[in-house]
Amino acid sequence: MLAVITGASSGIGKELAYRLAEKNYDLVLVARREDRLKEIKKDLEKHDIKINLKVYDIQNINSCEKLMSELKDSKIDLFINNAGFGLYGETLEIQTSKEFDMIDLNIKSLQYLTKEVIKHMETGQIINLSSMAAFLPTPFLSSYAASKAYVYSYSQALRYELKRKKIPINVMTVCPGPVITEFNEVANASPKMKGLTVKKCVDSIIKGIEKKKALVIPGLKMKILKFLLRFAPNCLVLKVSYRVQQNK
């Protein structure tokens, strides 16, 4: 079996690489930081698997095209769109160019790779990383939350289309809450809420893969929050969200 992981050099992507290696998946690890990819490959050499490193900045659609061209003859069983980043701050103070960079990676590249992978897959799974922010407008993370809402909506609708056409490819959406990764450093945020460990988050993702789920929300607190959001008026959600994010 072959798994491709984008954003594989740290955080959730890195932990998924280690966990899938234990399950004897051959790996294609995609990220910008070659030094980190090489360290991961060295760690995983104890497993009897093939590991291929692809050093690409997939924010650039041309890099996505090159990646898929190199994978065209590979039988991909699992493709994980993990690469992405966020931006924290008041919307009017964030550079629009940075927001556009985030949209390119979080939305455009993910959608391109998802569609191209389906063309190459006979059967298997595509895992798209969204966020709990997909379920509520989030002040101070407005464009990030919007990008993840896109990922959630797109992935769920695509899954249903494939199911109706009896195409044996499952699209699973993962919506984590806060996870202890480099995300906050990149987003320029200092959260007060304790995040889920990467290991626990990936535990949920692996279980979801094994069960071919449509949606995975890691952590009991986030599952409860998702349930409660069904009953909360949007004006209240925005007010609470504003206060929570303002404290970062």
C-alpha positions as CSV (number, residue, x, y, z in Angstrom):
1,M,0.0,0.0,0.0
2,L,1.2,3.5,-0.8
3,A,0.3,6.7,1.2
4,V,1.1,10.2,0.0
5,I,1.3,12.9,2.7
6,T,1.6,16.7,2.1
7,G,2.9,18.9,4.8
8,A,4.8,15.9,6.1
9,S,7.8,17.6,7.7
10,S,6.1,18.4,11.0
11,G,3.0,18.2,13.2
12,I,0.1,16.0,12.1
13,G,1.7,15.1,8.8
14,K,4.9,13.9,10.4
15,E,3.0,11.8,13.0
16,L,0.9,10.3,10.3
17,A,4.1,9.3,8.5
18,Y,5.4,7.5,11.6
19,R,2.0,5.8,12.2
20,L,1.5,4.6,8.6
21,A,5.1,3.3,8.5
22,E,4.2,1.1,11.4
23,K,1.3,-0.2,9.3
24,N,3.7,-1.0,6.5
25,Y,2.6,1.7,4.1
26,D,5.1,2.8,1.5
27,L,5.4,6.6,1.8
28,V,5.7,9.6,-0.4
29,L,6.4,12.5,1.9
30,V,5.9,16.0,0.5
31,A,7.1,19.3,2.1
32,R,9.3,22.3,1.5
33,R,11.9,21.5,4.2
34,E,14.2,18.9,2.8
35,D,16.3,18.7,5.9
36,R,13.3,17.7,8.0
37,L,12.1,15.2,5.4
38,K,15.5,13.5,5.4
39,E,15.5,13.2,9.2
40,I,12.1,11.6,9.1
41,K,13.2,9.2,6.4
42,K,16.3,8.2,8.5
43,D,14.0,7.5,11.5
44,L,11.7,5.3,9.4
45,E,14.4,3.3,7.7
46,K,14.0,0.6,10.4
47,H,10.7,-0.3,8.7
48,D,10.7,-2.5,5.6
49,I,9.1,0.1,3.4
50,K,9.9,2.4,0.5
51,I,10.1,6.1,1.3
52,N,10.2,8.7,-1.4
53,L,10.8,12.4,-0.6
54,K,9.3,15.2,-2.7
55,V,10.6,18.6,-1.9
56,Y,7.9,21.0,-3.2
57,D,6.2,24.1,-2.1
58,I,2.7,23.1,-3.1
59,Q,1.3,26.5,-2.5
60,N,2.4,27.0,-6.1
61,I,0.1,25.2,-8.5
62,N,3.0,24.4,-10.8
63,S,4.6,22.4,-8.1
64,C,1.3,20.5,-7.6
65,E,1.3,19.7,-11.3
66,K,4.9,18.5,-11.2
67,L,4.2,16.4,-8.1
68,M,1.2,14.7,-9.8
69,S,3.2,14.1,-13.0
70,E,5.8,12.3,-10.9
71,L,3.1,10.2,-9.2
72,K,1.2,9.3,-12.4
73,D,2.5,5.7,-12.5
74,S,2.1,5.1,-8.8
75,K,-0.8,3.1,-7.4
76,I,-1.9,5.4,-4.6
77,D,-4.1,3.9,-1.8
78,L,-4.1,6.9,0.6
79,F,-3.6,10.6,-0.2
80,I,-3.5,13.0,2.7
81,N,-3.9,16.7,2.0
82,N,-2.4,17.9,5.3
83,A,-0.5,21.0,4.1
84,G,-2.0,24.3,5.2
85,F,-1.5,27.3,7.5
86,G,-3.5,30.0,9.3
87,L,-3.3,33.8,9.9
88,Y,-4.3,35.3,13.2
89,G,-5.1,39.0,13.6
90,E,-7.7,41.6,12.8
91,T,-8.7,41.2,9.2
92,L,-8.0,44.8,8.1
93,E,-4.4,44.5,9.5
94,I,-3.4,41.3,7.8
95,Q,-1.7,41.7,4.4
96,T,-4.1,40.7,1.6
97,S,-1.2,39.0,-0.2
98,K,-0.6,36.7,2.8
99,E,-4.3,35.8,2.8
100,F,-4.2,35.0,-0.9
101,D,-1.1,32.8,-0.2
102,M,-3.1,30.9,2.4
103,I,-6.1,30.5,0.1
104,D,-3.8,29.2,-2.6
105,L,-2.5,26.5,-0.3
106,N,-5.6,25.7,1.8
107,I,-8.1,25.7,-1.0
108,K,-6.6,25.8,-4.6
109,S,-3.8,23.3,-4.1
110,L,-6.0,21.0,-2.0
111,Q,-8.7,21.0,-4.7
112,Y,-6.3,20.5,-7.5
113,L,-4.6,17.6,-5.8
114,T,-7.8,16.0,-4.8
115,K,-9.2,16.0,-8.3
116,E,-6.0,14.8,-9.9
117,V,-5.6,12.0,-7.4
118,I,-9.1,10.7,-8.1
119,K,-8.1,10.4,-11.8
120,H,-5.1,8.1,-10.8
121,M,-6.8,6.1,-8.1
122,E,-8.6,2.8,-8.7
123,T,-9.7,2.6,-5.1
124,G,-8.6,4.1,-1.8
125,Q,-9.1,7.2,0.4
126,I,-8.4,10.9,0.3
127,I,-8.0,12.6,3.6
128,N,-8.6,16.4,3.6
129,L,-7.6,18.4,6.7
130,S,-10.1,21.0,7.6
131,S,-10.7,22.5,11.1
132,M,-13.3,23.0,13.8
133,A,-13.2,26.6,12.5
134,A,-15.1,25.4,9.5
135,F,-18.2,25.2,11.6
136,L,-18.3,28.8,12.8
137,P,-17.2,32.3,11.6
138,T,-14.1,33.1,13.6
139,P,-13.1,36.7,14.3
140,F,-9.3,37.2,14.2
141,L,-9.1,34.0,12.0
142,S,-11.7,35.1,9.5
143,S,-10.0,34.1,6.2
144,Y,-8.5,30.9,7.8
145,A,-11.9,29.8,9.0
146,A,-13.5,30.6,5.7
147,S,-10.8,28.5,3.9
148,K,-11.5,25.5,6.1
149,A,-15.2,25.9,5.7
150,Y,-14.6,25.6,2.0
151,V,-12.5,22.4,2.5
152,Y,-15.3,20.9,4.7
153,S,-18.1,21.7,2.3
154,Y,-16.1,20.6,-0.8
155,S,-14.9,17.4,0.7
156,Q,-18.3,16.3,2.0
157,A,-20.1,17.1,-1.3
158,L,-17.4,15.3,-3.4
159,R,-17.6,12.2,-1.2
160,Y,-21.4,12.0,-1.8
161,E,-20.9,12.5,-5.6
162,L,-18.4,9.6,-5.7
163,K,-20.7,7.4,-3.6
164,R,-23.6,8.0,-5.9
165,K,-21.5,7.1,-8.9
166,K,-20.3,4.0,-7.0
167,I,-16.6,5.1,-7.4
168,P,-14.7,3.2,-4.6
169,I,-12.8,6.2,-3.3
170,N,-13.7,7.6,0.2
171,V,-13.1,11.2,0.9
172,M,-12.7,11.8,4.7
173,T,-12.7,15.3,6.2
174,V,-10.8,15.9,9.5
175,C,-11.8,18.8,11.6
176,P,-9.4,19.2,14.6
177,G,-9.7,21.8,17.3
178,P,-6.5,23.3,18.8
179,V,-3.6,20.8,18.3
180,I,-0.1,21.3,19.8
181,T,1.8,21.9,16.5
182,E,3.7,24.7,14.8
183,F,0.3,26.1,13.6
184,N,0.1,28.9,16.2
185,E,3.7,30.0,15.6
186,V,3.1,30.3,11.9
187,A,-0.3,32.0,12.5
188,N,1.2,34.4,15.0
189,A,-1.2,33.4,17.8
190,S,-0.7,32.5,21.5
191,P,-3.7,30.4,22.4
192,K,-4.9,30.1,26.0
193,M,-6.9,26.9,25.4
194,K,-4.9,23.7,25.9
195,G,-4.6,21.9,22.6
196,L,-4.9,18.2,21.8
197,T,-1.6,16.3,21.4
198,V,-0.6,15.4,17.9
199,K,-0.6,11.8,18.9
200,K,-4.2,11.8,20.1
201,C,-5.3,13.7,17.0
202,V,-3.6,11.2,14.7
203,D,-5.1,8.3,16.8
204,S,-8.5,9.6,15.7
205,I,-7.4,10.0,12.1
206,I,-6.1,6.5,11.9
207,K,-9.3,5.1,13.3
208,G,-11.3,7.1,10.8
209,I,-9.2,5.8,7.9
210,E,-9.7,2.2,9.1
211,K,-13.5,2.8,9.3
212,K,-13.6,4.8,6.1
213,K,-15.5,7.6,7.8
214,A,-16.9,10.7,6.2
215,L,-15.9,13.0,9.1
216,V,-13.5,12.8,12.0
217,I,-13.5,15.3,14.8
218,P,-10.6,14.5,17.2
219,G,-11.3,14.9,20.9
220,L,-14.4,14.6,23.0
221,K,-14.6,18.4,23.8
222,M,-14.6,19.2,20.1
223,K,-17.4,16.6,19.4
224,I,-19.5,18.2,22.2
225,L,-18.8,21.7,20.8
226,K,-19.9,20.6,17.3
227,F,-23.1,19.3,18.8
228,L,-23.8,22.5,20.7
229,L,-23.2,24.7,17.7
230,R,-26.3,23.2,16.2
231,F,-28.4,25.0,18.8
232,A,-26.6,28.3,19.3
233,P,-27.6,31.4,17.4
234,N,-25.0,32.8,15.2
235,C,-24.9,36.2,17.0
236,L,-24.0,34.3,20.3
237,V,-21.4,32.1,18.5
238,L,-19.7,35.2,17.0
239,K,-19.7,37.0,20.4
240,V,-18.1,34.0,22.3
241,S,-15.7,33.3,19.5
242,Y,-14.6,36.9,19.4
243,R,-13.8,36.9,23.1
244,V,-11.9,33.6,22.9
245,Q,-9.8,34.7,20.0
246,Q,-9.2,38.1,21.4
247,N,-7.4,36.6,24.4
248,K,-4.7,35.0,22.2
